[in-house]
Amino acid sequence: MWPAPSHPDRTSIPLVIQGGMGVGVSGWQLAQAVSQRGQLGVVSGTALDVVMARRLQDGDPGGHVRRALAAFPVPEVAAQIQTTYFLPGGRQPGQAYRTVPMFGLRPSVASQLLTVVANFCEVFLAKDGHDGPVGINYLRKIEPPLPFACLGAALAGVDYVLVGAGNPGEIPDLLRRLCRRDGVALPVRTQGTTSADGPVVVRCSPRALLGHGPVLPVPKMLAIVSSTDLAIGLAQDPATRPDGFVVEAPTAGGHNAPPRGPRRTTEEGEPEYSDRDHVDLGSVRDLQLPFWLGGGRGTPEGLREARSSGAAGVQVGTAFAFSAESGLEPSLKLRVLEAVVAGEEPTVRADWRVSPTGFPFKVVAVDDTLSDPAVIGQRPRVCDVGALRTPYKKADGEIGYRCPAEPIATYVDRKGGRPANTDGRACLCNALLATAGFPQQRPHDYVEPPLVTAGSDFTAVFELAQTHRAHLPYPAAAVLTYLLDGAL
């Protein structure tokens, strides 16, 4: 096992991993604030190409994106991206964001480079000015951009890559190859294909994209798991063995693993978990790899219990999501915090239908957001980000892309999707961008509504908000003080 941290350096094992939440919520400012204090600050790697493009179109307040672009090792690539997206002074009132091309199995060179550069910039900014550890979080189910995203993060010297929402078995070898600047081919799950069709892959060639360069340090890879079997399977094969695990319980925010076996729901329609869904920590401990516990562990008591079980520490999301440095849109953040201070218990439910992935997704009830079915019903169906599209085999043998949150006629009539799949779906891509303060402007003054996600346990948020009620939102440093001083 790795030793417990004694001082904030890049080789220490953190007690606290700050969760890599949502689209832009775990931005570089939050990761930097956590990392500067010796714990593992994590940026979200989801849709960073869109996030960076929208920051530039908003005029790049503070000049941070342009500062990171100036550090990119291939200046002409960074200059072209800045020319394409930067708007001095930002967009005009009511002006829509310029869309970023949706990512597929054969992305254009411009799309590949935008993803590489966006991930480089986010990690560069999180690491700038200190030597604390920084990680980046990816969803395995968002497959086509993944090799290019990992390459960009590695170019910026990311210390940890965390991957969940699927089996991340290919990621350790992918990171090693990318850091040698070798080409990679990542398998992509494609509906309707069989073994006779051969593998469907997305290819990334670092040398073709960026030319030759030095070998890069290989970041540590943490697999986010919610199954004992998956953890054991990954650890047993040297090719898939990660450097550690985050063991995530279904109380965590965002997407959750569905219950094992036949679908079971409570009277309220939420997924019902049983003993089969509990990870055997003794078996994980026997793998002789460090592990952290996530989901409902964001209190001093949770950290103490995790350490006593043999864990290196905890992953904490919700408490950081409502901190001052998080990317959660400020007015949404304050509405939730002020309600908590007033003694209201936030309503958080796991919704089977809202996510296009079909996985349960934690939704916080907040007025005028997509937590309200009426708001979902009023939204015109548009699919123009496409991060959660699924590849599928078309009748002519070619690969297409579809999403149950796109226009129903497109999904059902043109692409052969099942009508039942569209019921209750929300466009998480646009919603989560809006939650991070980047809502798309539509015709007729329609603005994309947000959707707030968080874990089920608001204990830490309640205690921090009460302590800092005169100065909300509380700083990320207060979360660490609360956790570490109370537990150690």
C-alpha positions as CSV (number, residue, x, y, z in Angstrom):
1,M,0.0,0.0,0.0
2,W,1.1,3.5,-0.6
3,P,2.0,5.5,2.5
4,A,-0.3,8.1,4.0
5,P,0.6,11.7,3.0
6,S,2.8,13.7,5.4
7,H,3.3,16.7,3.2
8,P,1.8,18.2,0.0
9,D,4.0,16.8,-2.7
10,R,3.2,15.0,-6.0
11,T,4.2,11.6,-4.7
12,S,2.0,11.7,-1.6
13,I,-1.2,9.7,-1.4
14,P,-4.0,12.1,-0.7
15,L,-6.5,11.6,2.1
16,V,-9.1,13.5,0.1
17,I,-9.9,13.3,-3.6
18,Q,-12.2,16.1,-4.8
19,G,-14.7,14.6,-7.1
20,G,-14.6,15.3,-10.8
21,M,-18.1,16.5,-11.2
22,G,-20.2,17.3,-14.2
23,V,-19.4,19.6,-17.1
24,G,-17.3,22.4,-15.8
25,V,-18.4,22.1,-12.1
26,S,-15.1,20.6,-11.2
27,G,-13.2,23.3,-13.1
28,W,-9.6,24.3,-12.8
29,Q,-10.2,26.9,-10.0
30,L,-11.7,24.3,-7.7
31,A,-9.0,21.7,-8.5
32,Q,-6.3,24.3,-7.9
33,A,-7.7,25.3,-4.5
34,V,-7.8,21.7,-3.3
35,S,-4.4,20.8,-4.8
36,Q,-2.6,23.8,-3.3
37,R,-3.5,22.3,0.1
38,G,-1.9,18.9,-0.7
39,Q,-5.0,16.9,-1.5
40,L,-6.0,15.7,-5.0
41,G,-7.8,18.4,-6.9
42,V,-9.6,16.9,-9.9
43,V,-11.0,18.6,-13.0
44,S,-13.9,17.2,-15.0
45,G,-12.8,16.1,-18.5
46,T,-16.3,15.9,-19.9
47,A,-17.0,18.1,-22.9
48,L,-13.9,20.3,-22.3
49,D,-13.8,21.2,-26.0
50,V,-17.2,22.8,-25.7
51,V,-16.4,24.4,-22.3
52,M,-13.2,26.0,-23.6
53,A,-14.8,27.2,-26.8
54,R,-17.6,28.9,-24.8
55,R,-15.2,30.5,-22.3
56,L,-13.4,32.1,-25.2
57,Q,-16.7,33.2,-26.8
58,D,-17.6,34.8,-23.4
59,G,-14.4,36.9,-23.8
60,D,-12.2,34.8,-21.6
61,P,-12.6,36.8,-18.4
62,G,-9.2,37.1,-16.6
63,G,-7.4,35.9,-19.7
64,H,-6.9,32.5,-18.2
65,V,-7.7,30.4,-21.3
66,R,-5.4,32.5,-23.5
67,R,-2.6,32.2,-20.9
68,A,-2.9,28.4,-21.1
69,L,-3.1,28.5,-24.9
70,A,0.2,30.4,-24.9
71,A,1.8,27.5,-23.0
72,F,0.7,24.8,-25.4
73,P,3.7,23.1,-27.0
74,V,2.6,23.6,-30.6
75,P,1.9,27.4,-30.8
76,E,0.3,27.4,-34.2
77,V,-2.4,24.9,-33.1
78,A,-3.3,27.1,-30.1
79,A,-3.3,30.2,-32.2
80,Q,-5.8,28.7,-34.6
81,I,-8.1,27.8,-31.9
82,Q,-8.0,31.2,-30.3
83,T,-8.6,32.8,-33.7
84,T,-11.6,30.5,-34.3
85,Y,-13.4,31.0,-30.9
86,F,-12.2,34.1,-29.0
87,L,-14.6,37.1,-29.0
88,P,-13.0,40.2,-27.5
89,G,-15.5,41.5,-25.0
90,G,-17.7,38.4,-25.3
91,R,-20.9,37.6,-27.1
92,Q,-23.6,40.2,-27.7
93,P,-26.8,39.9,-25.6
94,G,-28.9,37.1,-27.0
95,Q,-26.1,35.9,-29.3
96,A,-25.8,32.1,-29.5
97,Y,-22.6,30.3,-28.9
98,R,-20.9,29.0,-31.9
99,T,-21.3,25.2,-31.9
100,V,-18.4,22.8,-31.7
101,P,-18.5,19.9,-34.1
102,M,-19.8,16.7,-32.5
103,F,-17.2,14.1,-31.9
104,G,-17.5,10.8,-33.8
105,L,-15.3,7.8,-34.7
106,R,-13.5,9.6,-37.5
107,P,-13.3,13.1,-36.1
108,S,-11.8,15.9,-38.1
109,V,-8.2,17.0,-37.3
110,A,-9.7,20.3,-36.0
111,S,-11.9,18.4,-33.6
112,Q,-9.1,16.2,-32.4
113,L,-6.8,19.2,-31.8
114,L,-9.5,21.2,-30.0
115,T,-10.0,18.3,-27.6
116,V,-6.3,17.8,-27.0
117,V,-5.8,21.5,-26.4
118,A,-8.9,21.9,-24.1
119,N,-7.7,19.1,-21.8
120,F,-4.2,20.6,-21.8
121,C,-5.5,24.0,-20.8
122,E,-7.7,22.8,-18.0
123,V,-4.9,20.7,-16.4
124,F,-2.3,23.5,-17.0
125,L,-4.5,26.0,-15.2
126,A,-5.2,23.7,-12.3
127,K,-1.5,23.0,-11.9
128,D,-0.2,26.5,-12.4
129,G,1.7,28.1,-9.6
130,H,2.0,25.2,-7.2
131,D,3.3,21.6,-7.0
132,G,0.3,19.8,-5.6
133,P,-1.3,16.8,-7.3
134,V,-3.9,17.3,-10.0
135,G,-6.2,14.7,-11.6
136,I,-8.7,14.6,-14.4
137,N,-11.9,12.6,-14.4
138,Y,-13.4,10.9,-17.5
139,L,-16.5,8.8,-18.2
140,R,-15.6,5.6,-20.0
141,K,-19.0,5.7,-21.7
142,I,-18.0,8.9,-23.6
143,E,-15.6,7.0,-25.8
144,P,-14.6,8.7,-29.0
145,P,-12.9,11.8,-27.5
146,L,-11.1,9.8,-24.8
147,P,-7.7,9.2,-26.4
148,F,-7.4,12.8,-27.5
149,A,-8.5,14.0,-24.1
150,C,-5.9,11.8,-22.3
151,L,-3.2,13.0,-24.6
152,G,-3.9,16.7,-23.8
153,A,-4.0,16.0,-20.1
154,A,-0.7,14.1,-20.3
155,L,0.9,17.0,-22.2
156,A,0.1,19.3,-19.3
157,G,1.6,16.8,-16.8
158,V,-1.6,15.5,-15.1
159,D,-0.8,13.4,-12.1
160,Y,-3.8,11.2,-12.0
161,V,-6.4,10.0,-14.5
162,L,-9.7,8.8,-12.9
163,V,-12.1,6.8,-15.1
164,G,-15.6,5.5,-14.2
165,A,-19.0,4.9,-15.8
166,G,-17.9,1.7,-17.4
167,N,-15.1,-0.8,-17.6
168,P,-11.8,1.2,-17.8
169,G,-9.6,-1.8,-18.5
170,E,-8.1,-0.4,-21.7
171,I,-7.0,2.9,-20.0
172,P,-3.7,1.9,-18.3
173,D,-2.2,0.7,-21.6
174,L,-3.7,3.6,-23.5
175,L,-2.0,6.1,-21.2
176,R,1.3,4.3,-21.5
177,R,1.2,4.3,-25.3
178,L,0.1,7.9,-25.5
179,C,2.9,9.0,-23.2
180,R,5.3,7.3,-25.5
181,R,3.5,9.1,-28.4
182,D,2.5,5.9,-30.0
183,G,-0.7,5.5,-31.9
184,V,-3.7,4.0,-30.1
185,A,-7.0,2.4,-31.1
186,L,-9.7,2.5,-28.4
187,P,-12.6,0.0,-28.8
188,V,-16.0,1.7,-28.9
189,R,-19.2,-0.1,-28.0
190,T,-21.5,0.1,-31.0
191,Q,-25.2,-1.0,-30.9
192,G,-26.1,-3.6,-33.5
193,T,-22.7,-4.9,-34.3
194,T,-21.5,-8.5,-33.9
195,S,-18.1,-10.2,-33.7
196,A,-18.4,-10.8,-37.5
197,D,-18.3,-7.0,-38.0
198,G,-14.9,-6.8,-36.3
199,P,-13.9,-4.2,-33.7
200,V,-15.2,-0.6,-33.9
201,V,-12.4,1.7,-32.8
202,V,-11.4,5.3,-32.6
203,R,-7.8,6.0,-33.5
204,C,-5.4,8.6,-32.2
205,S,-1.9,9.3,-33.5
206,P,0.0,11.8,-31.3
207,R,2.9,12.1,-33.8
208,A,0.5,12.7,-36.7
209,L,-1.3,15.4,-34.7
210,L,1.5,17.1,-32.9
211,G,4.8,15.9,-34.4
212,H,7.6,14.3,-32.5
213,G,8.3,15.3,-28.9
214,P,9.7,13.9,-25.6
215,V,8.3,10.9,-23.8
216,L,5.8,12.1,-21.3
217,P,5.4,11.0,-17.6
218,V,2.7,8.4,-17.3
219,P,0.0,9.6,-14.8
220,K,-1.3,7.3,-12.2
221,M,-4.7,5.7,-13.2
222,L,-7.5,5.3,-10.7
223,A,-10.5,3.1,-11.7
224,I,-13.8,4.2,-10.3
225,V,-15.7,1.0,-9.5
226,S,-19.0,0.0,-7.8
227,S,-18.5,-3.8,-8.2
228,T,-16.1,-6.2,-6.4
229,D,-15.9,-8.3,-9.5
230,L,-14.8,-5.4,-11.7
231,A,-12.1,-4.4,-9.2
232,I,-10.7,-7.9,-8.9
233,G,-10.8,-8.4,-12.7
234,L,-8.9,-5.2,-13.4
235,A,-6.3,-5.9,-10.8
236,Q,-5.5,-9.5,-11.9
237,D,-4.3,-8.6,-15.4
238,P,-1.1,-6.6,-15.6
239,A,-2.4,-4.9,-18.8
240,T,-5.6,-3.6,-17.0
241,R,-4.3,-3.2,-13.5
242,P,-4.8,0.4,-12.3
243,D,-2.8,2.2,-9.7
244,G,-5.7,2.3,-7.3
245,F,-9.5,2.4,-7.0
246,V,-12.3,4.8,-6.1
247,V,-15.1,2.6,-4.7
248,E,-18.2,4.5,-5.4
249,A,-21.5,3.9,-3.5
250,P,-24.9,4.6,-5.1
251,T,-25.3,7.7,-2.8
252,A,-22.8,9.6,-5.0
253,G,-24.0,12.3,-7.3
254,G,-24.3,12.2,-11.1
255,H,-24.6,8.8,-12.8
256,N,-24.9,5.7,-10.6
257,A,-24.4,2.1,-11.6
258,P,-27.8,0.4,-11.8
259,P,-28.7,-2.4,-9.3
260,R,-27.3,-5.7,-10.2
261,G,-29.8,-8.2,-11.6
262,P,-33.3,-7.5,-12.7
263,R,-34.4,-3.8,-12.4
264,R,-35.9,-3.1,-9.0
265,T,-37.4,0.2,-8.0
266,T,-38.9,1.7,-4.8
267,E,-42.4,3.0,-4.6
268,E,-41.1,6.4,-5.7
269,G,-39.6,4.9,-8.8
270,E,-35.9,5.1,-7.7
271,P,-33.5,2.2,-8.1
272,E,-33.5,-0.2,-5.2
273,Y,-30.1,-1.5,-4.2
274,S,-29.5,-4.7,-2.2
275,D,-26.5,-6.5,-0.6
276,R,-25.5,-7.7,-4.1
277,D,-24.6,-4.0,-4.9
278,H,-22.3,-3.6,-1.9
279,V,-18.6,-3.8,-2.7
280,D,-16.7,-6.2,-0.4
281,L,-14.0,-3.9,1.0
282,G,-12.0,-6.9,2.3
283,S,-11.6,-8.3,-1.2
284,V,-10.6,-4.8,-2.5
285,R,-8.1,-4.5,0.4
286,D,-6.6,-7.9,-0.6
287,L,-5.7,-6.5,-4.0
288,Q,-2.9,-4.5,-2.4
289,L,-3.7,-1.3,-4.2
290,P,-4.7,2.0,-2.5
291,F,-8.4,2.7,-2.6
292,W,-10.7,5.6,-1.7
293,L,-14.4,5.5,-0.8
294,G,-16.9,7.8,-2.5
295,G,-20.5,8.5,-2.0
296,G,-21.8,9.5,1.4
297,R,-18.3,9.8,2.9
298,G,-17.9,13.6,2.9
299,T,-17.8,14.1,6.6
300,P,-15.1,13.7,9.3
301,E,-16.8,10.5,10.5
302,G,-16.9,9.2,6.9
303,L,-13.2,9.8,6.5
304,R,-12.4,8.1,9.9
305,E,-14.5,5.1,8.9
306,A,-12.9,4.9,5.5
307,R,-9.4,4.9,7.0
308,S,-10.4,2.3,9.6
309,S,-11.6,0.0,6.8
310,G,-8.2,0.2,5.1
311,A,-8.9,2.9,2.6
312,A,-6.4,5.6,1.8
313,G,-9.1,8.2,2.2
314,V,-12.3,9.4,0.6
315,Q,-13.6,11.0,-2.6
316,V,-15.9,14.0,-1.8
317,G,-18.1,15.7,-4.4
318,T,-21.2,17.4,-3.0
319,A,-19.5,19.5,-0.4
320,F,-17.1,20.9,-3.0
321,A,-19.8,21.4,-5.6
322,F,-21.3,24.2,-3.5
323,S,-18.0,25.8,-2.6
324,A,-17.0,29.2,-3.9
325,E,-14.5,27.9,-6.4
326,S,-16.7,25.3,-8.1
327,G,-18.1,26.0,-11.5
328,L,-21.7,25.6,-10.5
329,E,-23.5,28.7,-11.7
330,P,-23.4,31.2,-8.8
331,S,-27.2,31.9,-8.5
332,L,-28.0,28.2,-8.5
333,K,-25.4,27.6,-5.9
334,L,-26.7,30.3,-3.6
335,R,-30.3,29.2,-4.0
336,V,-29.4,25.8,-2.7
337,L,-27.2,27.1,0.1
338,E,-29.7,29.6,1.3
339,A,-32.4,27.0,1.4
340,V,-30.0,24.7,3.4
341,V,-29.3,27.6,5.9
342,A,-33.1,28.1,6.2
343,G,-33.4,24.5,7.4
344,E,-34.8,23.0,4.2
345,E,-33.6,19.5,3.3
346,P,-32.8,19.4,-0.5
347,T,-34.8,16.8,-2.4
348,V,-32.4,14.5,-4.3
349,R,-33.8,11.6,-6.3
350,A,-32.2,9.0,-8.6
351,D,-34.0,9.3,-11.9
352,W,-34.0,6.3,-14.3
353,R,-35.2,8.3,-17.2
354,V,-33.6,11.7,-17.3
355,S,-30.2,10.6,-18.6
356,P,-29.9,9.5,-22.2
357,T,-27.5,6.7,-21.0
358,G,-30.3,4.9,-19.2
359,F,-28.3,4.9,-16.0
360,P,-29.8,6.3,-12.8
361,F,-28.9,10.0,-12.5
362,K,-29.1,12.0,-9.2
363,V,-31.3,15.1,-9.6
364,V,-31.7,17.9,-7.1
365,A,-35.1,19.5,-7.0
366,V,-34.6,23.2,-7.9
367,D,-37.3,25.5,-9.3
368,D,-37.0,26.4,-13.0
369,T,-34.6,23.6,-13.8
370,L,-35.0,20.3,-15.6
371,S,-35.9,18.7,-12.2
372,D,-39.4,19.9,-13.1
373,P,-41.1,17.7,-15.7
374,A,-43.0,20.7,-17.0
375,V,-39.6,22.4,-17.8
376,I,-38.5,19.3,-19.6
377,G,-41.8,19.3,-21.6
378,Q,-41.4,22.9,-22.7
379,R,-37.9,22.4,-24.0
380,P,-37.5,22.0,-27.7
381,R,-35.6,18.8,-28.5
382,V,-32.3,19.8,-29.9
383,C,-29.1,17.7,-30.1
384,D,-26.1,19.9,-31.0
385,V,-23.5,18.9,-28.4
386,G,-23.7,15.1,-28.7
387,A,-21.4,13.9,-26.0
388,L,-23.8,11.2,-25.0
389,R,-24.7,10.0,-28.4
390,T,-24.4,6.2,-29.0
391,P,-22.8,4.7,-32.1
392,Y,-25.0,2.2,-33.9
393,K,-24.8,0.1,-37.0
394,K,-27.2,1.3,-39.7
395,A,-29.0,-0.8,-42.3
396,D,-26.3,-0.1,-44.9
397,G,-23.6,-1.2,-42.6
398,E,-22.2,2.2,-41.8
399,I,-21.9,3.7,-38.3
400,G,-24.4,6.3,-37.2
401,Y,-25.1,8.1,-34.0
402,R,-28.3,8.5,-32.0
403,C,-29.5,9.8,-28.6
404,P,-32.9,9.3,-27.0
405,A,-33.0,12.9,-26.0
406,E,-32.8,14.1,-29.6
407,P,-35.9,15.0,-31.6
408,I,-38.2,12.0,-31.5
409,A,-38.8,11.8,-35.2
410,T,-35.0,11.8,-35.8
411,Y,-34.4,9.1,-33.2
412,V,-37.3,6.8,-34.0
413,D,-38.1,7.3,-37.7
414,R,-34.7,8.1,-39.2
415,K,-32.4,6.1,-36.8
416,G,-34.6,3.2,-35.7
417,G,-34.5,3.9,-32.0
418,R,-37.3,2.5,-29.7
419,P,-40.0,5.1,-29.0
420,A,-40.1,4.0,-25.3
421,N,-36.5,5.1,-24.9
422,T,-37.4,8.8,-25.5
423,D,-39.9,9.0,-22.6
424,G,-38.7,11.5,-19.9
425,R,-35.3,12.0,-21.4
426,A,-33.5,15.3,-20.9
427,C,-30.5,16.6,-22.9
428,L,-27.9,16.4,-20.2
429,C,-25.2,17.9,-22.5
430,N,-27.0,21.2,-22.8
431,A,-28.4,21.1,-19.3
432,L,-25.1,20.5,-17.6
433,L,-23.4,23.2,-19.7
434,A,-26.2,25.6,-18.5
435,T,-25.6,24.4,-14.9
436,A,-21.9,25.5,-15.3
437,G,-22.9,28.9,-16.6
438,F,-22.7,28.3,-20.3
439,P,-26.4,28.0,-21.4
440,Q,-27.0,28.0,-25.2
441,Q,-29.3,30.8,-26.5
442,R,-32.0,29.5,-28.8
443,P,-34.4,31.4,-31.1
444,H,-37.3,33.3,-29.6
445,D,-35.3,34.2,-26.5
446,Y,-35.3,30.6,-25.2
447,V,-32.3,29.8,-23.0
448,E,-31.3,26.2,-22.2
449,P,-32.4,25.4,-18.6
450,P,-29.9,23.8,-16.1
451,L,-30.1,20.6,-14.1
452,V,-28.4,20.3,-10.7
453,T,-26.9,17.0,-9.6
454,A,-25.5,16.1,-6.2
455,G,-25.1,13.2,-3.8
456,S,-27.9,12.1,-1.5
457,D,-26.0,13.2,1.7
458,F,-26.0,17.0,2.4
459,T,-24.6,16.7,5.9
460,A,-21.4,18.4,5.1
461,V,-23.1,21.2,3.0
462,F,-25.5,21.8,5.9
463,E,-22.7,22.1,8.5
464,L,-20.4,24.2,6.3
465,A,-23.3,26.5,5.3
466,Q,-24.3,27.1,8.9
467,T,-20.7,27.8,9.9
468,H,-20.1,30.2,7.0
469,R,-23.6,31.6,6.7
470,A,-22.4,35.2,6.7
471,H,-20.1,34.5,3.8
472,L,-21.7,32.1,1.4
473,P,-20.6,30.3,-0.6
474,Y,-17.9,28.8,1.7
475,P,-14.4,28.3,0.3
476,A,-13.0,25.0,-0.8
477,A,-10.4,25.3,1.9
478,A,-13.2,25.2,4.5
479,V,-14.2,21.8,3.2
480,L,-10.7,20.4,3.7
481,T,-10.5,22.0,7.2
482,Y,-13.8,20.5,8.1
483,L,-12.8,17.0,6.9
484,L,-9.2,16.8,8.0
485,D,-9.3,18.7,11.3
486,G,-12.4,16.8,12.3
487,A,-11.0,13.4,11.4
488,L,-7.4,13.4,12.3
